[in-house]
Amino acid sequence: MTALPADPQADEPLIPMPSLTPGALRTAVESLTPSRMPAFVSDLVDATTSAQQLQSFAPLRTFVHTWGVFVAIQRYPLRAARLRHLEDLVSAGVEDPVDAIAEIRKIHADAQAEAGL
């Protein structure tokens, strides 16, 4: 597996971890990855609509979980770059993906813990 240079000291968070509310996550996504705002808004509308139709908060919890993890990852540029690199390796199908998949899972687990999920 191809390695990216990693200097943990250089990878400081760009923003503090926001609270897990749609408004705070929106502000974080706007700051970190403005190109993802259409997906964020679409997911929020879908989650809100589903929550109303189902009379359940589950779709909103899923939305907050998904975008909370996304923000937790994107706050750290090196971690976000590493994740993209690993996802590209898996998608390319050239190398055995086992190690890359394990590292992707760890990045997501660490982000979930950081977000308090």
Secondary structure, 3 states (H helix, E strand, C coil): CCCCCCCHHHCCCCCCCCCCCHHHHHHHHHHHCHHHHHHHHHHHHHHHHHHHHHCCCHHHHHHHHHHHHHHHHHCCHHHHHHHHHHHHHHHHCCCCCHHHHHHHHHHHHHHHHHHCC
